[in-house]
Amino acid sequence: MLLQLLNGVAAATTVTLRLTVYYFVRWLPLGPRYLPIIYANFSAWIVCYLVAVASQPKHPRKIPSLGAKLLTLLMGWYDQTHVVISIWTFLINVLALLFALDFVYRAEILGSGNGVEFSRLGYVDDNSARIVIRHSEISQIFYQESGQSKWLNGPVTTSTPESDFVSTLVLTGLERDTSYNYHTNTSLAGSFRTSSSSPKKWSLATSSCIKPGFPYNPAGSELRIPGLEHLSSHVSKSSIDMVLFLGDFIYIDLPARFGFSNEHYRNAYRQVYASPSWTQELQNTPWIHMYDDHEITNDWAANETGLWTDAMEPYFAYHHGGNPEPLAEKATYYTFKKGDVAFFVMDTRRYRSPEEVEDGPGKTMLGESQRKALEHWLKSERGWKMVVSSVPFTRNWRGPESIDSWAGYLWERQQLLEIMWATDGVVILSGDRHEHATTEFPSPDGTKSVVEFSTSPLSQFFQPFDRQYRQIEDTDIELFSHPYGVSKFGVLKFDTTSRKTWHLDFELVVDGKEIWNKRISLERKS
């Protein structure tokens, strides 16, 4: 009777342990949810196994069949009649636990990235370029036009521990539509091309959400980022003029949170930039950033209180300095323009009302100053208008976390939609939900519409079973949705060469393959 009880518990805990570990490290890296299950099942199993070792007869009474051996291997049992199989099943369960621990702790122990040195491009326009560097020494940049022999002296910067040795160098007075090379006295180097004064054909890639080392591969680097490799491959084959990254560049709380200090946040940025998946093509492509909740903690809605200062200091060092100038001093929202395409990059975290506040005129995602700036921008711009949000504008993502997006701020959303419908050429870009959805917001009279492309993650998990994107209301029309894939990014190709009709072509790339595209056209008024 005791042996049967032990075998029953061992079988249940073994199956649960192995399946949970696989699901955790390869599908859904939610440590707070799955690590307690893993630890509890391993503990229960090891007790049953050791009791079985101590209580079984010392001499076997029969030779086990092949089926019995296989069952022992699968169920985690100890069988005195075949010690080798029992040892193997023991090792499999121990290995499962070690895989989970390796996934959680290896990057934290071995992948601190303290010594990482890099340079990357930030915002580049027709006469200037921002270059973000990390190096522990005083750095001076030198630059030249491609094909020329003379190097020009650029600015000098002193990186300090206060900024985690990160600084941004700005090159000004550049020639438009010209290729440049640069290097520093600390051996960092790269190249870039300035924009023409009014480019008519150009493209960008957009996505959000990165977690190094996922999906887990015990033989691979703990800092590998497969999505960067897919993006690099696309950049090397197609012309991408910039990457617009929509937040969650780090995941401070997944698969487990190791602390709340400024150093913990800095370390998360260093780990991403220390990834072997970065290529020269990506570092030579301008990256423009915004932040979202996981740069602070999940579903952040506490403005500038609590964790804000420690969490945002490395964001300002690593990303904010490379962005276009903000619209107000110390603000984290900004605009920029490339040719006939204008961008308003919102901050949907810093100024928002708490989610539990009743929706209405007193609840805001943007805060008064930012909303007024956005409204003025929508009314004054005359070309394509890209409104960039870290969280989805659509209400079609259901479930308890929907109130973290614009679905929890519908009154303010409606005010913005009415202004968008009063103009032309508005497109919304967003990320956050680890899925893709293209949604249309038609005006009540059916004469105007706004389209949103929401695409993520660049390299993170997706929900394999829980489908939360569903159209219910006729205010948010589903055009296309695709939840699958651990790497998703959108490519937007703008063509404004015609005086009568402008085109925007969107391509969805999932795990390195284009799976869907859509064209939006804007008829120009004479």
ChimeraX attribute file (.defattr): number of C-alpha atoms within 10 A of each C-alpha:
attribute: neighborCount
match mode: 1-to-1
recipient: residues
	/A:1	6
	/A:2	11
	/A:3	15
	/A:4	10
	/A:5	11
	/A:6	20
	/A:7	22
	/A:8	16
	/A:9	20
	/A:10	25
	/A:11	20
	/A:12	15
	/A:13	25
	/A:14	28
	/A:15	15
	/A:16	15
	/A:17	23
	/A:18	21
	/A:19	13
	/A:20	21
	/A:21	25
	/A:22	16
	/A:23	15
	/A:24	22
	/A:25	26
	/A:26	16
	/A:27	19
	/A:28	22
	/A:29	27
	/A:30	16
	/A:31	19
	/A:32	13
	/A:33	13
	/A:34	19
	/A:35	21
	/A:36	11
	/A:37	17
	/A:38	23
	/A:39	14
	/A:40	12
	/A:41	22
	/A:42	22
	/A:43	12
	/A:44	16
	/A:45	25
	/A:46	18
	/A:47	14
	/A:48	23
	/A:49	21
	/A:50	13
	/A:51	15
	/A:52	21
	/A:53	16
	/A:54	9
	/A:55	11
	/A:56	15
	/A:57	12
	/A:58	10
	/A:59	8
	/A:60	12
	/A:61	9
	/A:62	7
	/A:63	10
	/A:64	14
	/A:65	9
	/A:66	9
	/A:67	9
	/A:68	13
	/A:69	18
	/A:70	13
	/A:71	15
	/A:72	20
	/A:73	21
	/A:74	18
	/A:75	19
	/A:76	30
	/A:77	29
	/A:78	28
	/A:79	23
	/A:80	18
	/A:81	18
	/A:82	15
	/A:83	11
	/A:84	14
	/A:85	21
	/A:86	21
	/A:87	15
	/A:88	16
	/A:89	22
	/A:90	19
	/A:91	13
	/A:92	17
	/A:93	23
	/A:94	14
	/A:95	13
	/A:96	20
	/A:97	20
	/A:98	14
	/A:99	19
	/A:100	24
	/A:101	14
	/A:102	18
	/A:103	24
	/A:104	23
	/A:105	16
	/A:106	17
	/A:107	18
	/A:108	17
	/A:109	9
	/A:110	10
	/A:111	19
	/A:112	20
	/A:113	20
	/A:114	12
	/A:115	11
	/A:116	15
	/A:117	18
	/A:118	17
	/A:119	23
	/A:120	24
	/A:121	25
	/A:122	27
	/A:123	24
	/A:124	26
	/A:125	22
	/A:126	20
	/A:127	18
	/A:128	18
	/A:129	23
	/A:130	22
	/A:131	25
	/A:132	24
	/A:133	25
	/A:134	25
	/A:135	21
	/A:136	17
	/A:137	13
	/A:138	14
	/A:139	23
	/A:140	16
	/A:141	23
	/A:142	19
	/A:143	19
	/A:144	19
	/A:145	19
	/A:146	15
	/A:147	9
	/A:148	9
	/A:149	8
	/A:150	11
	/A:151	14
	/A:152	11
	/A:153	13
	/A:154	19
	/A:155	13
	/A:156	15
	/A:157	16
	/A:158	13
	/A:159	19
	/A:160	15
	/A:161	8
	/A:162	10
	/A:163	16
	/A:164	20
	/A:165	18
	/A:166	25
	/A:167	24
	/A:168	24
	/A:169	21
	/A:170	19
	/A:171	18
	/A:172	14
	/A:173	9
	/A:174	18
	/A:175	17
	/A:176	16
	/A:177	16
	/A:178	15
	/A:179	16
	/A:180	18
	/A:181	18
	/A:182	19
	/A:183	19
	/A:184	19
	/A:185	13
	/A:186	14
	/A:187	12
	/A:188	17
	/A:189	20
	/A:190	19
	/A:191	20
	/A:192	22
	/A:193	25
	/A:194	20
	/A:195	22
	/A:196	16
	/A:197	14
	/A:198	15
	/A:199	17
	/A:200	16
	/A:201	14
	/A:202	18
	/A:203	18
	/A:204	20
	/A:205	23
	/A:206	26
	/A:207	30
	/A:208	31
	/A:209	28
	/A:210	25
	/A:211	27
	/A:212	26
	/A:213	24
	/A:214	25
	/A:215	22
	/A:216	22
	/A:217	15
	/A:218	14
	/A:219	6
	/A:220	9
	/A:221	18
	/A:222	25
	/A:223	23
	/A:224	24
	/A:225	24
	/A:226	25
	/A:227	26
	/A:228	21
	/A:229	20
	/A:230	21
	/A:231	25
	/A:232	21
	/A:233	15
	/A:234	19
	/A:235	19
	/A:236	12
	/A:237	8
	/A:238	10
	/A:239	13
	/A:240	20
	/A:241	21
	/A:242	22
	/A:243	24
	/A:244	20
	/A:245	24
	/A:246	29
	/A:247	24
	/A:248	27
	/A:249	25
	/A:250	27
	/A:251	23
	/A:252	26
	/A:253	18
	/A:254	18
	/A:255	22
	/A:256	16
	/A:257	14
	/A:258	14
	/A:259	11
	/A:260	15
	/A:261	12
	/A:262	16
	/A:263	13
	/A:264	18
	/A:265	23
	/A:266	25
	/A:267	20
	/A:268	24
	/A:269	21
	/A:270	23
	/A:271	22
	/A:272	24
	/A:273	21
	/A:274	21
	/A:275	20
	/A:276	15
	/A:277	19
	/A:278	19
	/A:279	14
	/A:280	14
	/A:281	15
	/A:282	22
	/A:283	21
	/A:284	21
	/A:285	25
	/A:286	25
	/A:287	24
	/A:288	22
	/A:289	23
	/A:290	25
	/A:291	27
	/A:292	26
	/A:293	23
	/A:294	20
	/A:295	23
	/A:296	26
	/A:297	19
	/A:298	15
	/A:299	15
	/A:300	20
	/A:301	20
	/A:302	16
	/A:303	15
	/A:304	12
	/A:305	9
	/A:306	10
	/A:307	16
	/A:308	17
	/A:309	13
	/A:310	17
	/A:311	22
	/A:312	19
	/A:313	17
	/A:314	24
	/A:315	22
	/A:316	17
	/A:317	21
	/A:318	24
	/A:319	21
	/A:320	24
	/A:321	23
	/A:322	27
	/A:323	25
	/A:324	20
	/A:325	17
	/A:326	16
	/A:327	15
	/A:328	12
	/A:329	7
	/A:330	9
	/A:331	13
	/A:332	22
	/A:333	24
	/A:334	20
	/A:335	20
	/A:336	16
	/A:337	16
	/A:338	17
	/A:339	18
	/A:340	19
	/A:341	21
	/A:342	20
	/A:343	22
	/A:344	21
	/A:345	25
	/A:346	23
	/A:347	23
	/A:348	28
	/A:349	25
	/A:350	22
	/A:351	19
	/A:352	19
	/A:353	20
	/A:354	18
	/A:355	19
	/A:356	10
	/A:357	12
	/A:358	12
	/A:359	16
	/A:360	11
	/A:361	11
	/A:362	10
	/A:363	20
	/A:364	24
	/A:365	26
	/A:366	21
	/A:367	16
	/A:368	12
	/A:369	10
	/A:370	21
	/A:371	17
	/A:372	12
	/A:373	16
	/A:374	22
	/A:375	14
	/A:376	12
	/A:377	17
	/A:378	24
	/A:379	13
	/A:380	10
	/A:381	16
	/A:382	15
	/A:383	19
	/A:384	22
	/A:385	22
	/A:386	20
	/A:387	22
	/A:388	28
	/A:389	26
	/A:390	27
	/A:391	25
	/A:392	26
	/A:393	27
	/A:394	29
	/A:395	22
	/A:396	21
	/A:397	20
	/A:398	15
	/A:399	11
	/A:400	7
	/A:401	12
	/A:402	18
	/A:403	18
	/A:404	22
	/A:405	23
	/A:406	20
	/A:407	20
	/A:408	22
	/A:409	25
	/A:410	21
	/A:411	16
	/A:412	19
	/A:413	16
	/A:414	11
	/A:415	13
	/A:416	15
	/A:417	16
	/A:418	12
	/A:419	15
	/A:420	22
	/A:421	19
	/A:422	12
	/A:423	18
	/A:424	22
	/A:425	25
	/A:426	21
	/A:427	20
	/A:428	22
	/A:429	25
	/A:430	26
	/A:431	30
	/A:432	24
	/A:433	25
	/A:434	26
	/A:435	25
	/A:436	27
	/A:437	26
	/A:438	20
	/A:439	25
	/A:440	21
	/A:441	20
	/A:442	18
	/A:443	16
	/A:444	12
	/A:445	7
	/A:446	9
	/A:447	8
	/A:448	15
	/A:449	20
	/A:450	19
	/A:451	22
	/A:452	25
	/A:453	27
	/A:454	32
	/A:455	32
	/A:456	32
	/A:457	29
	/A:458	32
	/A:459	31
	/A:460	26
	/A:461	25
	/A:462	20
	/A:463	16
	/A:464	12
	/A:465	8
	/A:466	9
	/A:467	12
	/A:468	15
	/A:469	20
	/A:470	14
	/A:471	17
	/A:472	12
	/A:473	9
	/A:474	11
	/A:475	16
	/A:476	21
	/A:477	18
	/A:478	20
	/A:479	14
	/A:480	14
	/A:481	17
	/A:482	17
	/A:483	22
	/A:484	17
	/A:485	22
	/A:486	24
	/A:487	31
	/A:488	31
	/A:489	30
	/A:490	26
	/A:491	20
	/A:492	21
	/A:493	19
	/A:494	23
	/A:495	19
	/A:496	23
	/A:497	13
	/A:498	11
	/A:499	10
	/A:500	11
	/A:501	13
	/A:502	20
	/A:503	18
	/A:504	20
	/A:505	15
	/A:506	20
	/A:507	19
	/A:508	23
	/A:509	23
	/A:510	25
	/A:511	19
	/A:512	19
	/A:513	13
	/A:514	15
	/A:515	11
	/A:516	14
	/A:517	14
	/A:518	13
	/A:519	12
	/A:520	13
	/A:521	13
	/A:522	16
	/A:523	13
	/A:524	15
	/A:525	8
	/A:526	5
